[in-house]
Amino acid sequence: MGAIDNIEFSDHQVTAWGGMKLMKDLLDSCKIKEELCKLPLPDKGSNRGYEPTQILECFWTSA
């Protein structure tokens, strides 16, 4: 059982950070990072660049 199995409705207010935590838990339980690592993504272009998997993860968690 994953971390997202305990989701329930509530009358309490939820902050944007709470929603981002929920999205992160969903991505972790789906093992999306492992699947992204299998794709033929381009390498980062400089020593200060970001890994393509990290950029894609950030887009999903901020959407």
Buried (B, 14 or more C-beta within 10 A) or exposed (E): EEEBEEEEEEEEEEEEEEEEBBBBBBBBEEEBBEEBEEEEEEEEEEEEEEBBBEEBBEEEBEE
